[in-house]
């Protein structure tokens, strides 16, 4: 089997590539940096430049499934210019892929795309399943709506489209966990606001496994990529501190303070989404990391 990956050099992409290669899958990957093109057994790089509309169509040779992870990080200050980059990095790359498949011979049968639970409205009480039809009226919510629409068009080409709505990805190689860990390690750790906002998380290993499982089992439609046991922000911070044996004695950080520090991006810390993983489990996916304490012990010990 050959799988084409976009965003292969990111945190999730690297975990996924490693998993696929271990399972004997041939990986084609697209990169915007010619310096990152590597060709070795079962691992082949191809150049693309979505901004300029260029893609090496050879990337499609023999490929049956595409895993689409490309997109600028949202964990960076949201200036007006950067907000545009967040949107365009997802929409333009999807459009370029679509046109490449439409206009060149290929045998692509499935597209599995990253999405995000940021599409769900912030709520302290609602439990969200994939059947929810309302979207959050925020910048991030609007980004995810446009992102999902940009991959749904692949259905016109008789390609199965699967969207994984990803929660807070926990990894010891980058991302939010290491940023949360920094103040805790120097005794300045604290919960945000009331600490009651719910955070639906997933271990990066489980996330990579879910992408691979979605390909193996030809999933289509929308699936929540979150572990079965969401926690509050207060629980998350306390469990991180306990795992690394650090005390927590700082007062909760008010929302207005983080608004001053981070600008509009502070929404990431205060939004609350209790998201269900039941559909993925009912379709046969088994989580290795279901419990937050065990997950953090695996990542930080």
C-alpha positions as CSV (number, residue, x, y, z in Angstrom):
1,X,0.0,0.0,0.0
2,X,1.1,3.5,-0.8
3,X,-0.1,6.5,1.2
4,X,0.5,10.2,0.3
5,X,0.9,12.5,3.4
6,X,0.8,16.3,3.6
7,X,2.2,17.8,6.7
8,X,4.5,14.8,7.2
9,X,7.3,16.8,8.9
10,X,5.0,18.2,11.7
11,X,4.6,16.6,15.2
12,X,1.7,14.4,14.3
13,X,3.1,13.7,10.8
14,X,6.4,12.4,12.1
15,X,4.6,10.0,14.5
16,X,2.4,8.8,11.7
17,X,5.2,8.3,9.2
18,X,7.1,6.2,11.7
19,X,4.0,4.1,12.3
20,X,3.4,3.5,8.6
21,X,7.0,2.6,7.8
22,X,7.0,0.1,10.7
23,X,3.9,-1.5,9.2
24,X,5.5,-1.9,5.7
25,X,3.6,1.0,4.1
26,X,5.3,3.0,1.4
27,X,5.0,6.7,2.2
28,X,5.0,9.5,-0.3
29,X,5.0,13.0,1.3
30,X,4.6,16.5,0.1
31,X,6.9,19.3,1.4
32,X,7.2,23.0,0.7
33,X,10.9,22.8,1.4
34,X,13.1,21.2,-1.2
35,X,15.8,20.7,1.5
36,X,13.4,18.2,3.2
37,X,13.0,16.0,0.1
38,X,14.5,12.6,1.1
39,X,14.3,9.4,-1.0
40,X,15.0,6.2,0.8
41,X,13.4,2.8,0.8
42,X,9.6,3.2,1.2
43,X,9.9,6.9,1.9
44,X,9.8,9.4,-1.0
45,X,9.5,13.2,-0.9
46,X,7.8,15.5,-3.5
47,X,7.9,19.2,-3.7
48,X,4.8,21.4,-3.7
49,X,4.1,25.1,-3.3
50,X,0.4,25.7,-2.7
51,X,0.8,29.5,-2.7
52,X,2.1,29.3,-6.3
53,X,-0.2,26.4,-7.3
54,X,2.7,24.0,-8.0
55,X,2.7,20.3,-7.1
56,X,4.8,17.4,-8.4
57,X,2.1,15.2,-9.8
58,X,4.4,12.2,-9.5
59,X,3.4,12.2,-5.8
60,X,0.2,10.3,-6.9
61,X,1.9,7.4,-8.5
62,X,0.5,4.2,-7.0
63,X,-1.2,6.1,-4.2
64,X,-4.6,4.7,-2.9
65,X,-5.1,6.9,0.2
66,X,-4.1,10.4,1.1
67,X,-3.7,11.7,4.7
68,X,-4.0,15.5,4.7
69,X,-2.4,17.1,7.7
70,X,-1.1,20.3,6.2
71,X,-2.0,23.6,7.9
72,X,-0.3,26.5,9.7
73,X,-0.3,26.1,13.5
74,X,-2.9,27.9,15.5
75,X,-0.6,28.2,18.5
76,X,0.9,31.5,17.3
77,X,-0.3,35.0,17.9
78,X,-3.3,35.7,15.7
79,X,-2.5,38.9,13.8
80,X,-4.7,39.7,10.9
81,X,-2.1,38.5,8.5
82,X,-1.5,35.3,10.4
83,X,-5.2,34.6,10.6
84,X,-5.3,34.7,6.9
85,X,-2.4,32.3,6.7
86,X,-4.1,29.9,9.0
87,X,-7.1,29.8,6.7
88,X,-5.2,29.8,3.4
89,X,-2.8,27.1,4.4
90,X,-5.7,24.7,4.7
91,X,-8.0,25.8,1.9
92,X,-5.4,26.4,-0.8
93,X,-3.5,23.2,-0.1
94,X,-6.8,21.2,-0.3
95,X,-7.7,22.9,-3.6
96,X,-4.3,22.1,-5.1
97,X,-4.6,18.5,-4.1
98,X,-8.1,18.3,-5.6
99,X,-7.0,19.8,-8.9
100,X,-4.0,17.5,-9.1
101,X,-6.2,14.4,-8.6
102,X,-8.8,15.7,-11.0
103,X,-6.4,16.4,-13.8
104,X,-3.9,13.6,-13.6
105,X,-4.2,9.8,-13.8
106,X,-4.5,8.2,-10.3
107,X,-6.0,5.5,-8.2
108,X,-6.8,7.5,-5.1
109,X,-9.8,6.0,-3.3
110,X,-9.8,7.8,0.0
111,X,-8.8,11.1,1.7
112,X,-8.4,11.2,5.5
113,X,-8.1,14.8,6.6
114,X,-7.2,16.4,9.9
115,X,-9.9,18.7,11.3
116,X,-10.5,20.1,14.8
117,X,-12.9,20.0,17.7
118,X,-12.8,23.8,17.6
119,X,-15.8,23.5,15.3
120,X,-18.0,22.7,18.4
121,X,-19.4,25.7,20.4
122,X,-17.8,26.3,23.8
123,X,-20.0,24.7,26.5
124,X,-19.5,23.6,30.1
125,X,-22.4,21.1,29.9
126,X,-22.9,19.9,26.3
127,X,-21.5,16.5,25.2
128,X,-20.6,16.7,21.5
129,X,-20.9,13.8,19.1
130,X,-20.3,13.9,15.3
131,X,-24.0,14.4,14.8
132,X,-23.9,18.0,16.2
133,X,-24.8,20.4,13.4
134,X,-24.0,23.8,15.1
135,X,-20.6,25.4,14.8
136,X,-18.8,27.8,17.1
137,X,-19.1,31.4,15.9
138,X,-15.5,32.2,16.5
139,X,-12.4,32.5,14.3
140,X,-11.3,29.0,15.0
141,X,-14.9,27.6,14.5
142,X,-15.1,29.4,11.1
143,X,-11.7,28.1,10.1
144,X,-12.7,24.5,10.8
145,X,-16.0,24.9,8.8
146,X,-14.1,26.2,5.8
147,X,-11.4,23.5,6.2
148,X,-14.0,20.7,6.2
149,X,-15.8,22.1,3.2
150,X,-12.4,22.2,1.3
151,X,-12.0,18.5,1.7
152,X,-15.7,17.5,1.2
153,X,-15.4,18.5,-2.5
154,X,-13.2,15.4,-3.1
155,X,-16.4,13.4,-2.9
156,X,-17.2,14.7,-6.4
157,X,-14.2,12.6,-7.6
158,X,-15.8,9.4,-6.1
159,X,-13.2,9.5,-3.2
160,X,-14.2,8.5,0.3
161,X,-13.7,11.5,2.6
162,X,-12.9,11.0,6.3
163,X,-12.4,13.9,8.7
164,X,-10.8,13.4,12.1
165,X,-11.8,16.2,14.5
166,X,-8.7,16.3,16.7
167,X,-8.6,17.4,20.3
168,X,-5.7,18.6,22.4
169,X,-2.7,16.5,21.2
170,X,-0.4,15.4,24.1
171,X,3.2,14.7,23.1
172,X,6.6,15.0,24.7
173,X,8.1,16.1,21.3
174,X,6.3,19.4,21.0
175,X,2.9,21.0,21.1
176,X,0.7,22.2,24.0
177,X,1.9,19.8,26.7
178,X,5.5,21.1,26.7
179,X,4.2,24.7,26.8
180,X,1.9,23.9,29.8
181,X,4.9,22.1,31.5
182,X,7.2,25.1,31.4
183,X,5.6,27.3,34.1
184,X,4.8,24.3,36.2
185,X,8.5,23.3,36.3
186,X,9.5,26.7,37.7
187,X,6.8,26.8,40.2
188,X,4.5,29.2,38.3
189,X,1.9,26.7,37.1
190,X,-1.7,27.6,37.4
191,X,-5.2,26.8,36.0
192,X,-6.8,29.2,33.5
193,X,-10.0,31.1,34.6
194,X,-12.4,29.0,36.5
195,X,-10.5,25.8,35.5
196,X,-13.9,24.2,34.8
197,X,-13.5,24.3,31.0
198,X,-13.4,20.8,29.6
199,X,-10.4,19.7,27.5
200,X,-10.8,16.7,25.2
201,X,-7.3,15.3,24.6
202,X,-5.6,12.5,22.8
203,X,-2.1,10.9,23.0
204,X,-0.2,11.5,19.8
205,X,0.4,7.7,19.5
206,X,-3.4,7.1,19.5
207,X,-3.9,9.9,17.0
208,X,-1.4,8.4,14.6
209,X,-3.0,5.0,15.1
210,X,-6.4,6.4,14.4
211,X,-5.3,7.9,11.1
212,X,-3.8,4.5,10.0
213,X,-6.9,2.7,11.2
214,X,-9.1,5.0,9.2
215,X,-7.1,4.1,6.1
216,X,-7.1,0.4,6.8
217,X,-10.8,0.3,7.4
218,X,-11.8,2.8,4.7
219,X,-13.6,5.1,7.1
220,X,-15.6,8.0,5.6
221,X,-17.6,10.7,7.3
222,X,-16.6,12.5,10.5
223,X,-15.0,11.1,13.6
224,X,-13.9,12.7,16.8
225,X,-10.2,12.0,17.5
226,X,-10.2,12.3,21.3
227,X,-9.6,9.9,24.1
228,X,-12.6,8.6,26.0
229,X,-12.1,10.6,29.2
230,X,-12.0,14.4,28.8
231,X,-10.9,16.4,31.9
232,X,-11.3,20.0,33.1
233,X,-8.4,22.4,32.7
234,X,-7.9,22.3,36.5
235,X,-7.6,18.5,36.4
236,X,-5.2,18.7,33.5
237,X,-2.9,21.2,35.2
238,X,-3.0,19.4,38.5
239,X,-2.2,16.0,36.9
240,X,0.7,17.4,35.0
241,X,2.1,19.0,38.2
242,X,1.7,15.7,40.1
243,X,3.4,13.7,37.3
244,X,6.5,15.9,37.5
245,X,6.3,16.3,41.3
246,X,5.9,20.0,41.3
247,X,3.6,22.0,43.7
248,X,0.8,24.3,42.5
249,X,0.2,27.3,44.7
250,X,-0.3,30.2,42.2
251,X,-3.8,31.6,41.9
252,X,-5.9,31.0,38.8
253,X,-5.0,33.2,35.9
254,X,-7.9,35.5,34.9
255,X,-9.1,35.5,31.3
256,X,-8.5,39.2,30.8
257,X,-4.8,38.7,31.7
258,X,-4.3,36.0,29.0
259,X,-6.3,38.2,26.6
260,X,-3.7,40.9,27.1
261,X,-0.8,38.5,26.7
262,X,-2.0,36.4,23.8
263,X,-4.7,38.5,22.1
264,X,-7.5,36.6,20.4
265,X,-5.5,33.4,20.6
266,X,-6.4,33.2,24.4
267,X,-9.6,31.5,23.3
268,X,-7.7,28.3,22.9
269,X,-7.2,28.2,26.7
270,X,-10.7,29.1,27.8
271,X,-13.0,27.3,25.3
272,X,-14.7,24.2,26.7
273,X,-15.6,21.2,24.5
274,X,-16.6,17.8,26.0
275,X,-16.3,15.6,23.0
276,X,-17.4,12.0,22.7
277,X,-15.1,9.3,21.2
278,X,-17.9,6.7,21.1
279,X,-18.3,6.6,17.3
280,X,-14.6,5.7,16.8
281,X,-14.8,3.0,19.4
282,X,-18.0,1.6,18.0
283,X,-16.2,1.3,14.7
284,X,-13.5,-0.8,16.2
285,X,-10.8,1.6,17.2
286,X,-9.1,0.7,20.5
287,X,-7.3,3.5,22.5
288,X,-4.0,2.6,24.1
289,X,-4.2,5.7,26.3
290,X,-7.6,6.2,27.9
291,X,-6.5,7.6,31.3
292,X,-4.9,11.1,31.6
293,X,-2.6,10.1,34.6
294,X,-1.2,7.1,32.7
295,X,-0.8,9.1,29.5
296,X,1.2,11.8,31.3
297,X,3.3,9.2,33.1
298,X,4.1,7.7,29.7
299,X,5.0,11.0,28.2
300,X,6.8,12.8,31.1
301,X,8.3,10.1,33.3
